[in-house]
């Protein structure tokens, strides 16, 4: 086993732990706090704006770093999205995600992290989220074929990891 094959799972585990701790410390695991942030018409709680701002800053730093690197430290190539088109499917999917986040106060990362708290409502959300993912992969695409326009992330074929 080479060093990269050994370090990759450790880096993944460390990243997940840091992400989960960050979500917990920031209050992103509390659906009521998230809904209070998203509801600007009532008692708006702007504290999560700092969390989102911090996330954007860290992400921007990561993008700048990748532009200066030939390849990532623990892989042969960067796996970046190939599609840069803002189309109807992207807008509808984003709207569904946003409405769900606003109604429930959870999105995938915080929901999975919140499972550690043992809340039954969170477990139900995660089961429904996983069912939706499976259903999405099983249903036929509606509308014109978009093959050829979107190769997906580098290293992916037909939407599946190669």
MDAnalysis code that builds the backbone (N, CA, C; Angstrom):
import MDAnalysis as mda
import numpy as np

u = mda.Universe.empty(486, n_residues=162, atom_resindex=np.repeat(np.arange(162), 3), trajectory=True)
u.add_TopologyAttr("name", ["N", "CA", "C"] * 162)
u.add_TopologyAttr("resid", np.arange(1, 163))
u.add_TopologyAttr("resname", ["UNK", "UNK", "UNK", "UNK", "UNK", "UNK", "UNK", "UNK", "UNK", "UNK", "UNK", "UNK", "UNK", "UNK", "UNK", "UNK", "UNK", "UNK", "UNK", "UNK", "UNK", "UNK", "UNK", "UNK", "UNK", "UNK", "UNK", "UNK", "UNK", "UNK", "UNK", "UNK", "UNK", "UNK", "UNK", "UNK", "UNK", "UNK", "UNK", "UNK", "UNK", "UNK", "UNK", "UNK", "UNK", "UNK", "UNK", "UNK", "UNK", "UNK", "UNK", "UNK", "UNK", "UNK", "UNK", "UNK", "UNK", "UNK", "UNK", "UNK", "UNK", "UNK", "UNK", "UNK", "UNK", "UNK", "UNK", "UNK", "UNK", "UNK", "UNK", "UNK", "UNK", "UNK", "UNK", "UNK", "UNK", "UNK", "UNK", "UNK", "UNK", "UNK", "UNK", "UNK", "UNK", "UNK", "UNK", "UNK", "UNK", "UNK", "UNK", "UNK", "UNK", "UNK", "UNK", "UNK", "UNK", "UNK", "UNK", "UNK", "UNK", "UNK", "UNK", "UNK", "UNK", "UNK", "UNK", "UNK", "UNK", "UNK", "UNK", "UNK", "UNK", "UNK", "UNK", "UNK", "UNK", "UNK", "UNK", "UNK", "UNK", "UNK", "UNK", "UNK", "UNK", "UNK", "UNK", "UNK", "UNK", "UNK", "UNK", "UNK", "UNK", "UNK", "UNK", "UNK", "UNK", "UNK", "UNK", "UNK", "UNK", "UNK", "UNK", "UNK", "UNK", "UNK", "UNK", "UNK", "UNK", "UNK", "UNK", "UNK", "UNK", "UNK", "UNK", "UNK", "UNK", "UNK", "UNK", "UNK", "UNK", "UNK"])
u.atoms.positions = np.array([
    [0.858, -1.180, 0.000],
    [0.000, 0.000, 0.000],
    [0.902, 1.240, 0.000],
    [0.712, 2.086, -1.019],
    [1.546, 3.292, -1.060],
    [1.033, 4.337, -0.074],
    [1.826, 5.382, 0.127],
    [1.480, 6.405, 1.113],
    [0.170, 7.102, 0.825],
    [-0.100, 7.368, -0.464],
    [-1.333, 8.070, -0.836],
    [-2.561, 7.220, -0.531],
    [-2.476, 5.919, -0.812],
    [-3.616, 5.033, -0.557],
    [-3.896, 4.919, 0.940],
    [-2.884, 5.064, 1.755],
    [-3.050, 5.025, 3.210],
    [-3.560, 6.361, 3.736],
    [-3.035, 7.462, 3.190],
    [-3.392, 8.793, 3.691],
    [-4.770, 9.266, 3.234],
    [-5.216, 8.795, 2.079],
    [-6.498, 9.263, 1.547],
    [-7.664, 8.998, 2.499],
    [-7.833, 7.762, 3.020],
    [-8.935, 7.549, 3.973],
    [-8.767, 8.353, 5.262],
    [-7.525, 8.532, 5.707],
    [-7.304, 9.345, 6.912],
    [-7.670, 10.806, 6.670],
    [-7.311, 11.329, 5.502],
    [-7.660, 12.711, 5.164],
    [-9.181, 12.861, 5.051],
    [-9.841, 11.851, 4.485],
    [-11.304, 11.871, 4.375],
    [-11.943, 11.876, 5.756],
    [-11.463, 11.008, 6.636],
    [-11.992, 10.938, 8.000],
    [-11.755, 12.257, 8.741],
    [-10.556, 12.802, 8.642],
    [-10.246, 14.066, 9.319],
    [-11.126, 15.202, 8.790],
    [-11.319, 15.232, 7.471],
    [-12.176, 16.273, 6.882],
    [-13.604, 16.149, 7.388],
    [-14.120, 14.920, 7.446],
    [-15.485, 14.701, 7.935],
    [-15.644, 15.095, 9.387],
    [-14.649, 14.773, 10.203],
    [-14.706, 15.138, 11.625],
    [-14.673, 16.658, 11.788],
    [-13.773, 17.314, 11.070],
    [-13.686, 18.781, 11.143],
    [-14.991, 19.415, 10.671],
    [-15.565, 18.888, 9.584],
    [-16.829, 19.408, 9.068],
    [-17.943, 19.237, 10.096],
    [-18.052, 18.042, 10.671],
    [-19.098, 17.769, 11.663],
    [-18.964, 18.627, 12.903],
    [-17.735, 18.787, 13.396],
    [-17.510, 19.632, 14.574],
    [-17.854, 21.087, 14.243],
    [-17.454, 21.521, 13.048],
    [-17.774, 22.892, 12.631],
    [-19.266, 23.130, 12.545],
    [-20.005, 22.163, 11.990],
    [-21.461, 22.282, 11.920],
    [-22.067, 22.355, 13.315],
    [-21.543, 21.528, 14.203],
    [-22.067, 21.504, 15.566],
    [-21.790, 22.817, 16.292],
    [-20.546, 23.281, 16.237],
    [-20.179, 24.528, 16.929],
    [-20.903, 25.746, 16.370],
    [-21.203, 25.723, 15.071],
    [-21.817, 26.891, 14.435],
    [-23.325, 26.965, 14.637],
    [-23.934, 25.891, 15.108],
    [-25.380, 25.894, 15.281],
    [-26.149, 25.408, 14.079],
    [-25.456, 24.915, 13.063],
    [-26.120, 24.454, 11.848],
    [-26.890, 23.148, 12.056],
    [-26.710, 22.489, 13.194],
    [-27.441, 21.252, 13.461],
    [-28.814, 21.510, 14.075],
    [-29.066, 22.737, 14.472],
    [-30.342, 23.094, 15.108],
    [-31.309, 23.607, 14.043],
    [-32.284, 22.780, 13.632],
    [-33.211, 23.207, 12.581],
    [-33.950, 24.502, 12.902],
    [-34.274, 24.726, 14.169],
    [-34.983, 25.960, 14.533],
    [-34.104, 27.186, 14.282],
    [-32.827, 27.078, 14.578],
    [-31.910, 28.196, 14.345],
    [-31.736, 28.462, 12.850],
    [-31.659, 27.390, 12.066],
    [-31.538, 27.546, 10.612],
    [-32.794, 28.193, 10.045],
    [-33.959, 27.721, 10.476],
    [-35.210, 28.324, 9.993],
    [-35.297, 29.796, 10.405],
    [-34.818, 30.141, 11.607],
    [-34.831, 31.547, 12.051],
    [-33.910, 32.392, 11.177],
    [-32.826, 31.799, 10.693],
    [-31.927, 32.521, 9.789],
    [-32.583, 32.714, 8.422],
    [-33.284, 31.690, 7.955],
    [-33.885, 31.762, 6.622],
    [-35.171, 32.580, 6.586],
    [-35.809, 32.799, 7.722],
    [-37.063, 33.553, 7.782],
    [-36.769, 35.015, 8.104],
    [-36.568, 35.804, 7.069],
    [-36.216, 37.214, 7.271],
    [-37.444, 38.085, 7.560],
    [-38.647, 37.507, 7.520],
    [-39.862, 38.304, 7.729],
    [-40.281, 38.367, 9.191],
    [-39.750, 37.495, 10.034],
    [-40.144, 37.492, 11.448],
    [-38.942, 37.837, 12.312],
    [-38.649, 36.985, 13.288],
    [-37.504, 37.207, 14.180],
    [-36.248, 36.639, 13.548],
    [-35.682, 37.391, 12.617],
    [-34.525, 36.925, 11.861],
    [-33.309, 36.802, 12.765],
    [-32.613, 35.679, 12.656],
    [-31.373, 35.433, 13.395],
    [-30.230, 35.446, 12.389],
    [-29.478, 36.549, 12.306],
    [-28.432, 36.675, 11.290],
    [-27.127, 35.941, 11.614],
    [-27.052, 35.234, 12.740],
    [-25.775, 34.649, 13.165],
    [-25.199, 33.651, 12.160],
    [-26.054, 32.942, 11.451],
    [-25.540, 31.966, 10.492],
    [-24.947, 32.626, 9.251],
    [-25.195, 33.924, 9.062],
    [-24.556, 34.631, 7.948],
    [-23.039, 34.603, 8.114],
    [-22.567, 34.652, 9.350],
    [-21.127, 34.571, 9.597],
    [-20.599, 33.174, 9.280],
    [-21.403, 32.158, 9.564],
    [-21.026, 30.780, 9.231],
    [-20.915, 30.643, 7.714],
    [-21.929, 31.125, 7.010],
    [-21.914, 31.042, 5.552],
    [-20.776, 31.875, 4.965],
    [-20.543, 33.040, 5.526],
    [-19.427, 33.869, 5.062],
    [-18.091, 33.173, 5.260],
    [-17.923, 32.534, 6.407],
    [-16.702, 31.780, 6.663],
    [-16.541, 30.628, 5.693],
    [-17.648, 29.946, 5.382],
    [-17.608, 28.835, 4.433],
    [-17.224, 29.317, 3.037],
    [-17.776, 30.448, 2.632],
    [-17.441, 31.004, 1.321],
    [-15.963, 31.400, 1.283],
    [-15.452, 31.982, 2.352],
    [-14.045, 32.379, 2.397],
    [-13.119, 31.164, 2.308],
    [-13.416, 30.123, 3.062],
    [-12.590, 28.908, 3.020],
    [-12.672, 28.265, 1.639],
    [-13.873, 28.225, 1.068],
    [-14.046, 27.651, -0.264],
    [-13.286, 28.456, -1.318],
    [-13.361, 29.776, -1.228],
    [-12.636, 30.629, -2.177],
    [-11.132, 30.401, -2.069],
    [-10.642, 30.266, -0.854],
    [-9.222, 29.972, -0.651],
    [-8.855, 28.632, -1.292],
    [-9.724, 27.638, -1.125],
    [-9.490, 26.333, -1.746],
    [-9.449, 26.413, -3.261],
    [-10.353, 27.186, -3.855],
    [-10.365, 27.353, -5.311],
    [-9.069, 28.026, -5.768],
    [-8.647, 29.053, -5.060],
    [-7.390, 29.720, -5.421],
    [-6.202, 28.769, -5.324],
    [-6.201, 27.936, -4.306],
    [-5.106, 26.974, -4.148],
    [-5.089, 25.959, -5.289],
    [-6.269, 25.476, -5.685],
    [-6.303, 24.471, -6.757],
    [-5.835, 25.052, -8.084],
    [-6.033, 26.326, -8.287],
    [-5.588, 26.948, -9.538],
    [-4.065, 27.043, -9.620],
    [-3.410, 27.008, -8.480],
    [-1.944, 27.081, -8.457],
    [-1.279, 25.708, -8.414],
    [-2.076, 24.674, -8.202],
    [-1.524, 23.322, -8.077],
    [-1.678, 22.560, -9.393],
    [-0.713, 21.725, -9.696],
    [-0.809, 20.880, -10.888],
    [-1.785, 19.732, -10.649],
    [-1.773, 19.195, -9.437],
    [-2.653, 18.095, -9.069],
    [-2.841, 18.118, -7.558],
    [-3.895, 17.473, -7.066],
    [-4.096, 17.432, -5.619],
    [-3.019, 16.579, -4.940],
    [-2.890, 16.744, -3.639],
    [-1.863, 16.013, -2.897],
    [-2.094, 14.506, -2.886],
    [-3.336, 14.072, -2.798],
    [-3.620, 12.650, -2.620],
    [-4.401, 12.024, -3.772],
    [-4.307, 12.599, -4.961],
    [-4.988, 12.047, -6.130],
    [-4.204, 12.445, -7.370],
    [-4.576, 11.838, -8.501],
    [-3.865, 12.129, -9.745],
    [-4.403, 13.358, -10.467],
    [-5.667, 13.719, -10.205],
    [-6.287, 14.849, -10.896],
    [-7.383, 15.439, -10.016],
    [-7.720, 16.697, -10.300],
    [-8.853, 17.324, -9.637],
    [-10.128, 16.810, -10.293],
    [-11.176, 16.646, -9.527],
    [-12.463, 16.178, -10.035],
    [-13.448, 17.334, -9.968],
    [-13.494, 18.106, -11.043],
    [-14.300, 19.321, -11.094],
    [-15.492, 19.125, -12.025],
    [-16.598, 19.826, -11.754],
    [-17.764, 19.702, -12.643],
    [-17.425, 20.170, -14.050],
    [-17.953, 19.452, -15.035],
    [-17.726, 19.829, -16.418],
    [-18.810, 20.746, -16.958],
    [-19.989, 20.721, -16.351],
    [-21.116, 21.518, -16.824],
    [-21.104, 22.889, -16.159],
    [-21.129, 23.926, -16.962],
    [-21.186, 25.287, -16.436],
    [-22.464, 25.990, -16.881],
    [-23.415, 25.212, -17.377],
    [-24.659, 25.764, -17.902],
    [-25.695, 25.852, -16.783],
    [-26.328, 27.011, -16.681],
    [-27.448, 27.178, -15.745],
    [-28.714, 26.943, -16.558],
    [-29.308, 25.762, -16.347],
    [-30.490, 25.396, -17.112],
    [-31.689, 25.195, -16.192],
    [-32.792, 24.809, -16.802],
    [-34.047, 24.627, -16.069],
    [-33.906, 23.574, -14.966],
    [-33.244, 22.471, -15.253],
    [-33.087, 21.398, -14.263],
    [-32.314, 21.906, -13.046],
    [-31.269, 22.688, -13.273],
    [-30.476, 23.223, -12.163],
    [-31.321, 24.188, -11.327],
    [-32.071, 25.045, -11.975],
    [-32.897, 26.020, -11.255],
    [-33.992, 25.320, -10.456],
    [-34.659, 24.348, -11.059],
    [-35.723, 23.622, -10.350],
    [-35.133, 22.832, -9.182],
    [-34.028, 22.148, -9.403],
    [-33.384, 21.389, -8.324],
    [-32.946, 22.285, -7.185],
    [-32.396, 23.441, -7.514],
    [-31.976, 24.393, -6.484],
    [-33.170, 24.920, -5.701],
    [-34.263, 25.174, -6.406],
    [-35.476, 25.660, -5.731],
    [-36.036, 24.597, -4.787],
    [-36.063, 23.342, -5.238],
    [-36.549, 22.260, -4.370],
    [-35.662, 22.136, -3.138],
    [-34.354, 22.190, -3.339],
    [-33.411, 22.123, -2.220],
    [-33.670, 23.269, -1.241],
    [-33.805, 24.481, -1.764],
    [-34.014, 25.651, -0.909],
    [-35.319, 25.608, -0.140],
    [-36.384, 25.176, -0.799],
    [-37.684, 25.071, -0.121],
    [-37.597, 24.022, 0.985],
    [-36.981, 22.883, 0.669],
    [-36.831, 21.837, 1.684],
    [-36.003, 22.302, 2.861],
    [-34.919, 23.011, 2.582],
    [-34.061, 23.532, 3.646],
    [-34.836, 24.522, 4.505],
    [-35.621, 25.379, 3.858],
    [-36.402, 26.368, 4.597],
    [-37.503, 25.757, 5.439],
    [-38.151, 24.715, 4.933],
    [-39.240, 24.076, 5.680],
    [-38.737, 23.235, 6.843],
    [-37.656, 22.491, 6.606],
    [-37.185, 21.530, 7.598],
    [-36.044, 22.086, 8.441],
    [-35.225, 22.958, 7.854],
    [-34.080, 23.501, 8.591],
    [-32.864, 22.605, 8.548],
    [-32.876, 21.621, 7.660],
    [-31.740, 20.712, 7.506],
    [-31.397, 20.565, 6.033],
    [-30.123, 20.418, 5.746],
    [-29.675, 20.004, 4.431],
    [-28.793, 18.771, 4.640],
    [-28.336, 18.119, 3.591],
    [-27.702, 16.807, 3.755],
    [-26.564, 16.722, 4.773],
    [-25.594, 17.607, 4.719],
    [-24.471, 17.523, 5.661],
    [-24.890, 17.627, 7.119],
    [-25.586, 18.687, 7.487],
    [-26.055, 18.791, 8.867],
    [-27.009, 17.668, 9.271],
    [-27.819, 17.175, 8.328],
    [-28.749, 16.095, 8.669],
    [-27.997, 14.835, 9.066],
    [-26.990, 14.469, 8.284],
    [-26.216, 13.269, 8.606],
    [-25.468, 13.474, 9.922],
    [-24.906, 14.655, 10.114],
    [-24.206, 14.949, 11.364],
    [-25.177, 14.916, 12.544],
    [-26.395, 15.404, 12.343],
    [-27.397, 15.440, 13.412],
    [-27.865, 14.055, 13.840],
    [-27.606, 13.043, 13.027],
    [-27.972, 11.686, 13.428],
    [-27.318, 11.311, 14.758],
    [-26.152, 11.895, 15.025],
    [-25.445, 11.593, 16.278],
    [-26.210, 12.101, 17.500],
    [-27.160, 13.015, 17.295],
    [-27.938, 13.557, 18.404],
    [-29.129, 12.669, 18.761],
    [-29.462, 11.728, 17.877],
    [-30.533, 10.774, 18.169],
    [-31.938, 11.326, 18.041],
    [-32.128, 12.409, 17.303],
    [-33.461, 12.980, 17.140],
    [-34.241, 12.166, 16.103],
    [-35.432, 11.647, 16.462],
    [-36.219, 10.845, 15.512],
    [-36.580, 11.615, 14.232],
    [-36.879, 12.891, 14.344],
    [-37.245, 13.676, 13.156],
    [-36.076, 13.754, 12.175],
    [-34.851, 13.838, 12.700],
    [-33.682, 13.881, 11.827],
    [-33.504, 12.538, 11.132],
    [-33.696, 11.447, 11.858],
    [-33.585, 10.121, 11.252],
    [-34.607, 9.960, 10.131],
    [-35.821, 10.430, 10.359],
    [-36.859, 10.371, 9.331],
    [-36.452, 11.193, 8.115],
    [-35.887, 12.376, 8.356],
    [-35.430, 13.230, 7.256],
    [-34.357, 12.521, 6.442],
    [-33.383, 11.900, 7.103],
    [-32.287, 11.228, 6.396],
    [-32.823, 10.047, 5.586],
    [-33.758, 9.282, 6.149],
    [-34.361, 8.164, 5.408],
    [-35.080, 8.701, 4.165],
    [-35.852, 9.778, 4.320],
    [-36.560, 10.368, 3.179],
    [-35.573, 10.918, 2.149],
    [-34.487, 11.531, 2.615],
    [-33.467, 12.068, 1.719],
    [-32.829, 10.938, 0.908],
    [-32.474, 9.844, 1.567],
    [-31.868, 8.706, 0.870],
    [-32.851, 8.078, -0.116],
    [-34.116, 7.989, 0.285],
    [-35.144, 7.459, -0.632],
    [-35.278, 8.355, -1.856],
    [-35.234, 9.662, -1.659],
    [-35.291, 10.594, -2.781],
    [-34.101, 10.445, -3.712],
    [-32.929, 10.200, -3.145],
    [-31.735, 9.999, -3.977],
    [-31.857, 8.728, -4.818],
    [-32.330, 7.660, -4.192],
    [-32.509, 6.395, -4.915],
    [-33.573, 6.568, -5.996],
    [-34.680, 7.217, -5.649],
    [-35.755, 7.455, -6.609],
    [-35.249, 8.296, -7.784],
    [-34.478, 9.319, -7.510],
    [-33.919, 10.160, -8.564],
    [-33.087, 9.343, -9.541],
    [-32.295, 8.437, -9.021],
    [-31.437, 7.618, -9.881],
    [-32.230, 6.576, -10.664],
    [-33.405, 6.203, -10.176],
    [-34.196, 5.149, -10.823],
    [-35.210, 5.692, -11.844],
    [-35.655, 6.934, -11.681],
    [-36.663, 7.487, -12.590],
    [-36.016, 7.924, -13.901],
    [-36.761, 7.782, -15.008],
    [-36.216, 8.249, -16.289],
    [-36.165, 9.778, -16.325],
    [-35.242, 10.304, -17.059],
    [-35.123, 11.755, -17.230],
    [-36.306, 12.254, -18.041],
    [-36.837, 13.408, -17.654],
    [-37.950, 14.024, -18.365],
    [-37.407, 15.210, -19.142],
    [-37.834, 15.360, -20.372],
    [-37.393, 16.489, -21.173],
    [-36.328, 16.080, -22.162],
    [-35.798, 17.073, -22.889],
    [-34.807, 16.763, -23.915],
    [-33.543, 16.166, -23.307],
    [-32.925, 15.303, -24.064],
    [-31.693, 14.661, -23.618],
    [-30.600, 15.698, -23.493],
    [-29.842, 15.594, -22.428],
    [-28.752, 16.542, -22.217],
    [-27.406, 15.842, -22.329],
    [-27.395, 14.654, -22.966],
    [-26.138, 13.944, -23.135],
    [-25.227, 14.748, -24.038],
    [-23.957, 14.699, -23.735],
    [-22.984, 15.408, -24.540],
    [-22.724, 16.806, -24.036],
    [-23.731, 17.436, -23.419],
    [-23.555, 18.785, -22.905],
    [-22.842, 18.789, -21.571],
    [-23.043, 17.732, -20.793],
    [-22.479, 17.690, -19.455],
    [-21.745, 16.373, -19.275],
    [-20.444, 16.454, -19.228],
    [-19.669, 15.241, -19.014],
    [-19.588, 14.910, -17.545],
    [-20.091, 15.799, -16.694],
    [-20.004, 15.580, -15.251],
    [-18.596, 15.860, -14.776],
    [-18.357, 15.568, -13.505],
    [-17.012, 15.795, -13.002],
    [-15.984, 14.969, -13.742],
    [-14.781, 15.480, -13.814],
    [-13.693, 14.764, -14.458],
    [-13.552, 13.420, -13.777],
    [-13.426, 12.356, -14.561],
    [-13.296, 11.026, -13.980],
    [-14.633, 10.338, -13.821],
    [-15.694, 10.950, -14.354],
    [-17.013, 10.321, -14.262],
    [-17.494, 9.998, -15.668],
    [-18.208, 8.905, -15.794],
    [-18.781, 8.509, -17.075],
    [-20.264, 8.267, -16.855],
    [-21.103, 8.915, -17.609],
    [-22.545, 8.703, -17.517],
    [-23.113, 9.016, -16.148],
    [-22.503, 9.941, -15.404],
    [-23.011, 10.299, -14.092],
    [-22.587, 9.347, -12.987],
    [-21.841, 8.316, -13.322],
    [-21.361, 7.344, -12.334],
    [-19.840, 7.440, -12.230],
    [-19.343, 7.223, -11.042],
    [-17.890, 7.232, -10.886],
    [-17.283, 6.140, -11.727],
    [-16.245, 6.482, -12.460],
    [-15.577, 5.466, -13.282],
    [-14.409, 4.860, -12.550],
])
